[in-house]
Structures are given as structure tokens and as C-alpha cells.
Amino acid sequence: VNIGETNSLRLQVIATAEDKSIAQYMGFDQVSLKTASLGSRGITGDVFLRSRPAGSYVSDVFVQTSTRQKRLTVDVELRNVSKSGRVSVTAKCLDPSGREEQVFVTTATLSASPVQSLKASWDWKNPRLWDVGKPELYTLVLSVAGDGIQDAYSQTFGFREMWIEGRNIYLNGTEFRWRPTLFDEGWLSADTAESRMKTLLDMGFNIAELWPFPENERGTWHS
């Protein structure tokens, strides 16, 4: 793949059943085998194309926010670091329009290792807080630059903190009373999920349990 140029990709799809035969249950203690067959062929789901630099790269970023301490903390996972040394860590926080709202910089020492992590924290006195009915979001662009590594990772987050004192739950310092429910069984598109959440809110619920797919399919739901 040539960076900055138009590249052609060729994808081979093989239509084969995973098993030669499958069990067919007709009732208690009535099991027979039948030849497996495909009900559909071709690409039947979403396809994700991922790219990353060759060699060292940032594989994950966990954003932690504290409204009580007014601090932003990032837990960064790095892979395939081949050289030990100092690196520069830059965290750019962008608003929904893409405007740079806050920038934090620090340095860290990496060791030559297949997998390692580093943590960095900064004071943030006046962030826009995420709250119920006011889902303020940021996009964090975390860059790591140094000898042997030059990579960046983007992560969306809301600045918020929830904690428990006695029997009370607090969100950003305000008591938050949970009114939980379960989502109905079924597949949900983003539009359907938004409509269903609005309906639950109108009914007085403010917490819904979702069972997400693996991390490579974020943005889809199945309860």
C-alpha cells in the first residue's frame, strides 16, 4: 500500500460451510445429522479496513477523567517498540467541530518490548462536562514521537466521573438516581437505537443495559 496514493485491493471470498455436517434436533433424544449447506454467499456483513505503521505503534488508549480532581489521565498501550529511549507524548483535545480546545504535552521513557504501557496525567481546570441530557464529547488525538516510533491514536470521550458515597450515586458531584431497564432482544441500527433510547427516556428510565459486539464492531448493538 502506497501512502497518499490510490490503491487497489483484491478480496477473495470463499463460499464454504464451516462444518461438513450439522446436528438436527427433532425432540428429546431425537438427533440426526444432515449435510451442511450455505444459506448465503458473498460478503454478508460489514468489512473493516485497518492500517497502522510498520514497526512500533500505539495500539490502544484508555481515557480516564476526574471531575473531583479536575484531571485527565491517559493509559497508553504500545506494541513492537524496538528501541529504548525518551519519547514525546502529546494529547490534543478537539471539540465536535474539530477545533483544538486543549493541548497537553509530556515526555516518557520506553523500553524495547513487544507490549508495554505508559500513563500520563494533566490538570484540566475547566473542561466541558458530559452529563445526562448534555452529552458533551471530545476527540482525543494522542501522539507518541521519538526514536523508532511516530504514531497517533484517536479516541472519543466525555469528561465525567461517577462515584458512590454510602447508598448514593453521584455523577459530576450531583446525586444521580438510577432507573434501569433492559433493551428488547433484537438487532439495532444507530437510528433505531436512538429512537428506542428516546422512548425509554420518555418512559422515565435513564439506564439501559446493552451487550456490545467485539471492539472491532463498535457502533453496533445487540441486546
C-alpha atoms as an extended CHARMM CRD file, in Angstrom:
* protein
*
       223  EXT
         1         1  VAL       CA              0.0000000000        0.0000000000        0.0000000000  PROA      1               0.0000000000
         2         2  ASN       CA              1.4490000000        3.3450000000       -1.0870000000  PROA      2               0.0000000000
         3         3  ILE       CA              0.7030000000        6.1500000000        1.3780000000  PROA      3               0.0000000000
         4         4  GLY       CA             -1.0370000000        9.1520000000       -0.1610000000  PROA      4               0.0000000000
         5         5  GLU       CA             -1.9120000000        7.3320000000       -3.3800000000  PROA      5               0.0000000000
         6         6  THR       CA             -4.9810000000        5.4870000000       -4.6520000000  PROA      6               0.0000000000
         7         7  ASN       CA             -4.5070000000        1.7610000000       -4.0540000000  PROA      7               0.0000000000
         8         8  SER       CA             -6.4500000000       -1.1860000000       -5.4570000000  PROA      8               0.0000000000
         9         9  LEU       CA             -7.4810000000       -4.0030000000       -3.1320000000  PROA      9               0.0000000000
        10        10  ARG       CA             -8.4140000000       -7.5220000000       -4.2440000000  PROA      10              0.0000000000
        11        11  LEU       CA            -10.5680000000       -9.5930000000       -1.8870000000  PROA      11              0.0000000000
        12        12  GLN       CA            -11.1240000000      -13.3230000000       -2.2900000000  PROA      12              0.0000000000
        13        13  VAL       CA            -14.3190000000      -14.6970000000       -0.7630000000  PROA      13              0.0000000000
        14        14  ILE       CA            -14.6090000000      -18.4720000000       -0.4480000000  PROA      14              0.0000000000
        15        15  ALA       CA            -18.1280000000      -19.8550000000       -0.0420000000  PROA      15              0.0000000000
        16        16  THR       CA            -17.5860000000      -22.9430000000        2.1140000000  PROA      16              0.0000000000
        17        17  ALA       CA            -19.5050000000      -24.2430000000        5.1010000000  PROA      17              0.0000000000
        18        18  GLU       CA            -17.5940000000      -24.2990000000        8.3860000000  PROA      18              0.0000000000
        19        19  ASP       CA            -18.7670000000      -27.8450000000        9.1890000000  PROA      19              0.0000000000
        20        20  LYS       CA            -19.3720000000      -30.8370000000        6.9000000000  PROA      20              0.0000000000
        21        21  SER       CA            -22.4580000000      -31.8410000000        8.8340000000  PROA      21              0.0000000000
        22        22  ILE       CA            -24.7120000000      -30.2870000000       11.4700000000  PROA      22              0.0000000000
        23        23  ALA       CA            -26.9650000000      -31.7480000000       14.1390000000  PROA      23              0.0000000000
        24        24  GLN       CA            -30.7110000000      -31.5750000000       13.5940000000  PROA      24              0.0000000000
        25        25  TYR       CA            -32.7850000000      -31.7840000000       16.7850000000  PROA      25              0.0000000000
        26        26  MET       CA            -36.3090000000      -33.1270000000       16.3470000000  PROA      26              0.0000000000
        27        27  GLY       CA            -37.0800000000      -33.5600000000       20.0370000000  PROA      27              0.0000000000
        28        28  PHE       CA            -35.7000000000      -35.0450000000       23.2480000000  PROA      28              0.0000000000
        29        29  ASP       CA            -33.1610000000      -37.7730000000       22.3770000000  PROA      29              0.0000000000
        30        30  GLN       CA            -34.0090000000      -37.3870000000       18.6740000000  PROA      30              0.0000000000
        31        31  VAL       CA            -30.9010000000      -36.0920000000       16.9390000000  PROA      31              0.0000000000
        32        32  SER       CA            -29.8800000000      -36.6900000000       13.3350000000  PROA      32              0.0000000000
        33        33  LEU       CA            -27.0930000000      -35.3490000000       11.1470000000  PROA      33              0.0000000000
        34        34  LYS       CA            -27.5760000000      -33.5880000000        7.8480000000  PROA      34              0.0000000000
        35        35  THR       CA            -25.1490000000      -32.2050000000        5.2890000000  PROA      35              0.0000000000
        36        36  ALA       CA            -24.2090000000      -28.5950000000        5.9830000000  PROA      36              0.0000000000
        37        37  SER       CA            -25.1290000000      -26.0200000000        3.3540000000  PROA      37              0.0000000000
        38        38  LEU       CA            -24.6990000000      -22.2900000000        2.9880000000  PROA      38              0.0000000000
        39        39  GLY       CA            -27.7580000000      -20.0820000000        3.2610000000  PROA      39              0.0000000000
        40        40  SER       CA            -25.9660000000      -17.0920000000        1.7940000000  PROA      40              0.0000000000
        41        41  ARG       CA            -22.7810000000      -16.2930000000       -0.0990000000  PROA      41              0.0000000000
        42        42  GLY       CA            -20.5820000000      -13.2980000000       -0.6600000000  PROA      42              0.0000000000
        43        43  ILE       CA            -19.9190000000      -10.5010000000        1.8110000000  PROA      43              0.0000000000
        44        44  THR       CA            -22.9000000000      -10.5390000000        4.1700000000  PROA      44              0.0000000000
        45        45  GLY       CA            -21.6450000000       -8.1220000000        6.8340000000  PROA      45              0.0000000000
        46        46  ASP       CA            -19.5220000000       -5.0470000000        7.3930000000  PROA      46              0.0000000000
        47        47  VAL       CA            -15.9140000000       -5.0260000000        6.2170000000  PROA      47              0.0000000000
        48        48  PHE       CA            -13.2970000000       -3.1160000000        8.2050000000  PROA      48              0.0000000000
        49        49  LEU       CA            -10.0150000000       -1.9750000000        6.6530000000  PROA      49              0.0000000000
        50        50  ARG       CA             -7.3840000000       -1.1110000000        9.2400000000  PROA      50              0.0000000000
        51        51  SER       CA             -3.9690000000        0.3950000000        8.7870000000  PROA      51              0.0000000000
        52        52  ARG       CA             -1.0660000000        1.0360000000       11.1210000000  PROA      52              0.0000000000
        53        53  PRO       CA              2.5980000000        1.9520000000       10.7700000000  PROA      53              0.0000000000
        54        54  ALA       CA              5.1110000000       -0.8250000000       10.2560000000  PROA      54              0.0000000000
        55        55  GLY       CA              7.1030000000       -1.4740000000       13.4210000000  PROA      55              0.0000000000
        56        56  SER       CA              6.2620000000        0.3950000000       16.6320000000  PROA      56              0.0000000000
        57        57  TYR       CA              2.7340000000        1.7740000000       17.0600000000  PROA      57              0.0000000000
        58        58  VAL       CA              0.0800000000        2.8780000000       19.5870000000  PROA      58              0.0000000000
        59        59  SER       CA             -2.4010000000        0.0080000000       19.9040000000  PROA      59              0.0000000000
        60        60  ASP       CA             -4.8930000000        1.4100000000       22.4580000000  PROA      60              0.0000000000
        61        61  VAL       CA             -5.6620000000        4.4630000000       24.5950000000  PROA      61              0.0000000000
        62        62  PHE       CA             -7.8110000000        4.3830000000       27.7540000000  PROA      62              0.0000000000
        63        63  VAL       CA             -9.0480000000        7.8760000000       28.7000000000  PROA      63              0.0000000000
        64        64  GLN       CA             -9.7630000000        8.4570000000       32.4050000000  PROA      64              0.0000000000
        65        65  THR       CA            -11.3640000000       11.6920000000       33.6200000000  PROA      65              0.0000000000
        66        66  SER       CA            -11.9150000000       13.0400000000       37.1370000000  PROA      66              0.0000000000
        67        67  THR       CA            -14.2090000000       15.9600000000       37.8690000000  PROA      67              0.0000000000
        68        68  ARG       CA            -13.2140000000       15.8840000000       41.5620000000  PROA      68              0.0000000000
        69        69  GLN       CA             -9.5010000000       16.1920000000       40.8250000000  PROA      69              0.0000000000
        70        70  LYS       CA            -10.0360000000       18.1000000000       37.5600000000  PROA      70              0.0000000000
        71        71  ARG       CA             -7.5310000000       15.8280000000       35.8380000000  PROA      71              0.0000000000
        72        72  LEU       CA             -7.2210000000       13.9940000000       32.5390000000  PROA      72              0.0000000000
        73        73  THR       CA             -5.3070000000       10.7030000000       32.5610000000  PROA      73              0.0000000000
        74        74  VAL       CA             -4.4050000000        8.5030000000       29.6030000000  PROA      74              0.0000000000
        75        75  ASP       CA             -3.2970000000        4.8770000000       29.7980000000  PROA      75              0.0000000000
        76        76  VAL       CA             -1.4850000000        4.1690000000       26.5180000000  PROA      76              0.0000000000
        77        77  GLU       CA             -0.6270000000        0.7170000000       25.1740000000  PROA      77              0.0000000000
        78        78  LEU       CA              2.2650000000        0.4400000000       22.7080000000  PROA      78              0.0000000000
        79        79  ARG       CA              3.4430000000       -2.5300000000       20.6630000000  PROA      79              0.0000000000
        80        80  ASN       CA              6.6150000000       -3.6190000000       18.8830000000  PROA      80              0.0000000000
        81        81  VAL       CA              8.8510000000       -0.9680000000       20.4440000000  PROA      81              0.0000000000
        82        82  SER       CA             12.3280000000       -1.9950000000       19.2780000000  PROA      82              0.0000000000
        83        83  LYS       CA             14.4200000000        0.8110000000       20.8320000000  PROA      83              0.0000000000
        84        84  SER       CA             14.6090000000        2.1020000000       24.3890000000  PROA      84              0.0000000000
        85        85  GLY       CA             14.5990000000        5.8640000000       24.8960000000  PROA      85              0.0000000000
        86        86  ARG       CA             12.6670000000        9.0310000000       25.6070000000  PROA      86              0.0000000000
        87        87  VAL       CA              9.5490000000        9.9500000000       23.6400000000  PROA      87              0.0000000000
        88        88  SER       CA              7.2680000000       12.9590000000       23.4910000000  PROA      88              0.0000000000
        89        89  VAL       CA              3.5900000000       12.3920000000       24.3300000000  PROA      89              0.0000000000
        90        90  THR       CA              1.0750000000       14.9470000000       23.0360000000  PROA      90              0.0000000000
        91        91  ALA       CA             -2.6590000000       14.8780000000       23.8040000000  PROA      91              0.0000000000
        92        92  LYS       CA             -4.8200000000       17.1680000000       21.6690000000  PROA      92              0.0000000000
        93        93  CYS       CA             -8.4530000000       17.5240000000       22.7630000000  PROA      93              0.0000000000
        94        94  LEU       CA            -10.7440000000       18.5810000000       19.9240000000  PROA      94              0.0000000000
        95        95  ASP       CA            -14.3170000000       19.8490000000       20.1810000000  PROA      95              0.0000000000
        96        96  PRO       CA            -17.1190000000       18.4030000000       17.9640000000  PROA      96              0.0000000000
        97        97  SER       CA            -16.2220000000       20.8370000000       15.1620000000  PROA      97              0.0000000000
        98        98  GLY       CA            -12.6000000000       19.6550000000       15.1810000000  PROA      98              0.0000000000
        99        99  ARG       CA            -11.2610000000       22.8040000000       16.8140000000  PROA      99              0.0000000000
       100       100  GLU       CA             -8.3120000000       22.3230000000       19.1400000000  PROA      100             0.0000000000
       101       101  GLU       CA             -9.6070000000       23.1490000000       22.6270000000  PROA      101             0.0000000000
       102       102  GLN       CA             -6.7700000000       21.9080000000       24.8550000000  PROA      102             0.0000000000
       103       103  VAL       CA             -3.2540000000       20.5250000000       24.3240000000  PROA      103             0.0000000000
       104       104  PHE       CA             -1.1610000000       18.6290000000       26.8640000000  PROA      104             0.0000000000
       105       105  VAL       CA              2.4680000000       17.5620000000       26.4220000000  PROA      105             0.0000000000
       106       106  THR       CA              4.8410000000       15.4110000000       28.4640000000  PROA      106             0.0000000000
       107       107  THR       CA              7.7420000000       13.0020000000       27.9940000000  PROA      107             0.0000000000
       108       108  ALA       CA              8.1150000000        9.3250000000       28.8800000000  PROA      108             0.0000000000
       109       109  THR       CA             10.7290000000        6.5850000000       28.7420000000  PROA      109             0.0000000000
       110       110  LEU       CA             10.0350000000        3.4620000000       26.7000000000  PROA      110             0.0000000000
       111       111  SER       CA             11.8300000000        0.1450000000       26.7940000000  PROA      111             0.0000000000
       112       112  ALA       CA             12.3540000000       -2.2860000000       23.9390000000  PROA      112             0.0000000000
       113       113  SER       CA              9.3800000000       -4.6040000000       24.4000000000  PROA      113             0.0000000000
       114       114  PRO       CA              6.6410000000       -6.3180000000       22.3420000000  PROA      114             0.0000000000
       115       115  VAL       CA              3.9060000000       -4.8130000000       24.5740000000  PROA      115             0.0000000000
       116       116  GLN       CA              4.0900000000       -2.0660000000       27.1920000000  PROA      116             0.0000000000
       117       117  SER       CA              2.0360000000        0.7950000000       28.5810000000  PROA      117             0.0000000000
       118       118  LEU       CA              2.6260000000        4.3080000000       29.8110000000  PROA      118             0.0000000000
       119       119  LYS       CA              0.4580000000        6.6600000000       31.8570000000  PROA      119             0.0000000000
       120       120  ALA       CA              0.3000000000       10.4270000000       31.7290000000  PROA      120             0.0000000000
       121       121  SER       CA             -1.8710000000       12.9070000000       33.6720000000  PROA      121             0.0000000000
       122       122  TRP       CA             -2.5710000000       16.6130000000       33.3580000000  PROA      122             0.0000000000
       123       123  ASP       CA             -4.6360000000       19.1500000000       35.3000000000  PROA      123             0.0000000000
       124       124  TRP       CA             -7.6670000000       20.4910000000       33.4050000000  PROA      124             0.0000000000
       125       125  LYS       CA             -9.4570000000       23.2250000000       35.3020000000  PROA      125             0.0000000000
       126       126  ASN       CA            -12.4490000000       23.9760000000       33.0550000000  PROA      126             0.0000000000
       127       127  PRO       CA            -13.4310000000       21.0910000000       30.7450000000  PROA      127             0.0000000000
       128       128  ARG       CA            -16.9100000000       20.8550000000       29.2710000000  PROA      128             0.0000000000
       129       129  LEU       CA            -18.5970000000       18.1460000000       31.3490000000  PROA      129             0.0000000000
       130       130  TRP       CA            -20.5650000000       15.2500000000       29.8830000000  PROA      130             0.0000000000
       131       131  ASP       CA            -23.9110000000       14.9130000000       31.6530000000  PROA      131             0.0000000000
       132       132  VAL       CA            -27.3140000000       13.2820000000       31.2080000000  PROA      132             0.0000000000
       133       133  GLY       CA            -29.1650000000       15.2040000000       28.5210000000  PROA      133             0.0000000000
       134       134  LYS       CA            -25.9750000000       17.1030000000       27.6990000000  PROA      134             0.0000000000
       135       135  PRO       CA            -23.5660000000       14.6000000000       26.1110000000  PROA      135             0.0000000000
       136       136  GLU       CA            -20.5780000000       16.8900000000       25.5580000000  PROA      136             0.0000000000
       137       137  LEU       CA            -17.8810000000       14.9600000000       23.7020000000  PROA      137             0.0000000000
       138       138  TYR       CA            -14.2160000000       15.4410000000       22.9040000000  PROA      138             0.0000000000
       139       139  THR       CA            -11.9300000000       13.6780000000       20.4550000000  PROA      139             0.0000000000
       140       140  LEU       CA             -8.5190000000       12.9090000000       21.8830000000  PROA      140             0.0000000000
       141       141  VAL       CA             -5.6440000000       12.6790000000       19.3870000000  PROA      141             0.0000000000
       142       142  LEU       CA             -2.7900000000       11.0350000000       21.2990000000  PROA      142             0.0000000000
       143       143  SER       CA              0.6190000000       11.2420000000       19.5820000000  PROA      143             0.0000000000
       144       144  VAL       CA              3.8240000000        9.4670000000       20.5890000000  PROA      144             0.0000000000
       145       145  ALA       CA              7.0340000000       10.5580000000       18.8630000000  PROA      145             0.0000000000
       146       146  GLY       CA             10.6260000000        9.5450000000       19.4250000000  PROA      146             0.0000000000
       147       147  ASP       CA             13.4410000000        7.3660000000       18.2030000000  PROA      147             0.0000000000
       148       148  GLY       CA             11.8280000000        4.3760000000       16.4810000000  PROA      148             0.0000000000
       149       149  ILE       CA              8.1600000000        5.4240000000       16.8850000000  PROA      149             0.0000000000
       150       150  GLN       CA              5.9250000000        8.0410000000       15.2910000000  PROA      150             0.0000000000
       151       151  ASP       CA              2.2280000000        7.3120000000       15.6580000000  PROA      151             0.0000000000
       152       152  ALA       CA             -1.1080000000        8.8200000000       16.6910000000  PROA      152             0.0000000000
       153       153  TYR       CA             -4.3690000000        7.3370000000       18.0110000000  PROA      153             0.0000000000
       154       154  SER       CA             -7.8430000000        8.9400000000       18.1360000000  PROA      154             0.0000000000
       155       155  GLN       CA            -10.4050000000        8.2520000000       20.8550000000  PROA      155             0.0000000000
       156       156  THR       CA            -13.7690000000        9.9000000000       21.5740000000  PROA      156             0.0000000000
       157       157  PHE       CA            -14.5600000000       10.5700000000       25.2400000000  PROA      157             0.0000000000
       158       158  GLY       CA            -16.7450000000       12.5590000000       27.6020000000  PROA      158             0.0000000000
       159       159  PHE       CA            -15.2950000000       14.3190000000       30.6460000000  PROA      159             0.0000000000
       160       160  ARG       CA            -17.2720000000       12.8940000000       33.5830000000  PROA      160             0.0000000000
       161       161  GLU       CA            -16.9030000000       10.9630000000       36.8220000000  PROA      161             0.0000000000
       162       162  MET       CA            -19.2920000000        8.7450000000       38.7510000000  PROA      162             0.0000000000
       163       163  TRP       CA            -18.7860000000        7.5740000000       42.3380000000  PROA      163             0.0000000000
       164       164  ILE       CA            -20.6530000000        6.1060000000       45.3010000000  PROA      164             0.0000000000
       165       165  GLU       CA            -20.9900000000        7.6240000000       48.7710000000  PROA      165             0.0000000000
       166       166  GLY       CA            -22.9430000000        5.3940000000       51.1490000000  PROA      166             0.0000000000
       167       167  ARG       CA            -26.1310000000        4.4400000000       49.2980000000  PROA      167             0.0000000000
       168       168  ASN       CA            -25.9990000000        7.3890000000       46.9020000000  PROA      168             0.0000000000
       169       169  ILE       CA            -24.5490000000        7.5190000000       43.3950000000  PROA      169             0.0000000000
       170       170  TYR       CA            -23.0470000000       10.7860000000       42.1770000000  PROA      170             0.0000000000
       171       171  LEU       CA            -22.3620000000       11.9860000000       38.6380000000  PROA      171             0.0000000000
       172       172  ASN       CA            -20.0630000000       15.0060000000       38.4630000000  PROA      172             0.0000000000
       173       173  GLY       CA            -20.9330000000       15.8550000000       42.0700000000  PROA      173             0.0000000000
       174       174  THR       CA            -24.7400000000       15.6480000000       41.6710000000  PROA      174             0.0000000000
       175       175  GLU       CA            -26.7700000000       12.7550000000       43.0650000000  PROA      175             0.0000000000
       176       176  PHE       CA            -27.9040000000       10.5030000000       40.2300000000  PROA      176             0.0000000000
       177       177  ARG       CA            -30.8710000000        8.1660000000       40.7740000000  PROA      177             0.0000000000
       178       178  TRP       CA            -30.7370000000        5.1060000000       38.5250000000  PROA      178             0.0000000000
       179       179  ARG       CA            -33.9240000000        3.9200000000       36.8320000000  PROA      179             0.0000000000
       180       180  PRO       CA            -32.6580000000        0.8580000000       34.9270000000  PROA      180             0.0000000000
       181       181  THR       CA            -34.2150000000       -1.3060000000       32.2290000000  PROA      181             0.0000000000
       182       182  LEU       CA            -33.1690000000       -3.8270000000       29.5780000000  PROA      182             0.0000000000
       183       183  PHE       CA            -33.2130000000       -3.2840000000       25.8460000000  PROA      183             0.0000000000
       184       184  ASP       CA            -35.5240000000       -5.5780000000       23.9010000000  PROA      184             0.0000000000
       185       185  GLU       CA            -33.9620000000       -8.5250000000       22.1120000000  PROA      185             0.0000000000
       186       186  GLY       CA            -33.0580000000       -7.6830000000       18.5370000000  PROA      186             0.0000000000
       187       187  TRP       CA            -30.5860000000       -6.0210000000       16.2090000000  PROA      187             0.0000000000
       188       188  LEU       CA            -30.3600000000       -2.2420000000       16.3910000000  PROA      188             0.0000000000
       189       189  SER       CA            -29.0740000000        0.2390000000       13.8570000000  PROA      189             0.0000000000
       190       190  ALA       CA            -27.8210000000        3.6000000000       15.1130000000  PROA      190             0.0000000000
       191       191  ASP       CA            -31.0970000000        5.2980000000       14.1250000000  PROA      191             0.0000000000
       192       192  THR       CA            -33.2090000000        2.5720000000       15.7400000000  PROA      192             0.0000000000
       193       193  ALA       CA            -31.1590000000        2.6880000000       18.9280000000  PROA      193             0.0000000000
       194       194  GLU       CA            -31.5030000000        6.4640000000       19.1580000000  PROA      194             0.0000000000
       195       195  SER       CA            -35.2800000000        6.2260000000       18.7200000000  PROA      195             0.0000000000
       196       196  ARG       CA            -35.5640000000        3.4480000000       21.2990000000  PROA      196             0.0000000000
       197       197  MET       CA            -33.4420000000        5.3300000000       23.8380000000  PROA      197             0.0000000000
       198       198  LYS       CA            -35.6450000000        8.3950000000       23.4180000000  PROA      198             0.0000000000
       199       199  THR       CA            -38.7080000000        6.2340000000       24.0740000000  PROA      199             0.0000000000
       200       200  LEU       CA            -37.1480000000        4.8010000000       27.2580000000  PROA      200             0.0000000000
       201       201  LEU       CA            -36.2370000000        8.2910000000       28.4530000000  PROA      201             0.0000000000
       202       202  ASP       CA            -39.8110000000        9.4540000000       27.8460000000  PROA      202             0.0000000000
       203       203  MET       CA            -40.9800000000        6.4930000000       29.9900000000  PROA      203             0.0000000000
       204       204  GLY       CA            -38.7580000000        7.6340000000       32.8610000000  PROA      204             0.0000000000
       205       205  PHE       CA            -35.8160000000        5.2160000000       32.5010000000  PROA      205             0.0000000000
       206       206  ASN       CA            -32.2760000000        6.5860000000       32.4180000000  PROA      206             0.0000000000
       207       207  ILE       CA            -30.1200000000        3.4170000000       32.3610000000  PROA      207             0.0000000000
       208       208  ALA       CA            -30.3340000000        0.6610000000       29.7120000000  PROA      208             0.0000000000
       209       209  GLU       CA            -28.2240000000       -2.4790000000       29.5680000000  PROA      209             0.0000000000
       210       210  LEU       CA            -26.5550000000       -3.2480000000       26.2250000000  PROA      210             0.0000000000
       211       211  TRP       CA            -24.3670000000       -6.1870000000       25.2310000000  PROA      211             0.0000000000
       212       212  PRO       CA            -21.8640000000       -4.8730000000       22.6780000000  PROA      212             0.0000000000
       213       213  PHE       CA            -20.0800000000       -6.7940000000       19.9730000000  PROA      213             0.0000000000
       214       214  PRO       CA            -16.2620000000       -7.0760000000       19.9900000000  PROA      214             0.0000000000
       215       215  GLU       CA            -14.2550000000       -3.8860000000       19.8640000000  PROA      215             0.0000000000
       216       216  ASN       CA            -13.7720000000       -4.1470000000       16.0940000000  PROA      216             0.0000000000
       217       217  GLU       CA            -17.5020000000       -3.6360000000       15.6390000000  PROA      217             0.0000000000
       218       218  ARG       CA            -18.0750000000       -0.6130000000       17.8780000000  PROA      218             0.0000000000
       219       219  GLY       CA            -21.1600000000        1.3130000000       16.8900000000  PROA      219             0.0000000000
       220       220  THR       CA            -23.4130000000       -1.7510000000       16.6310000000  PROA      220             0.0000000000
       221       221  TRP       CA            -25.6190000000       -3.1920000000       19.3530000000  PROA      221             0.0000000000
       222       222  HSD       CA            -27.2800000000       -6.4670000000       20.1490000000  PROA      222             0.0000000000
       223       223  SER       CA            -29.0930000000       -6.8850000000       23.4520000000  PROA      223             0.0000000000
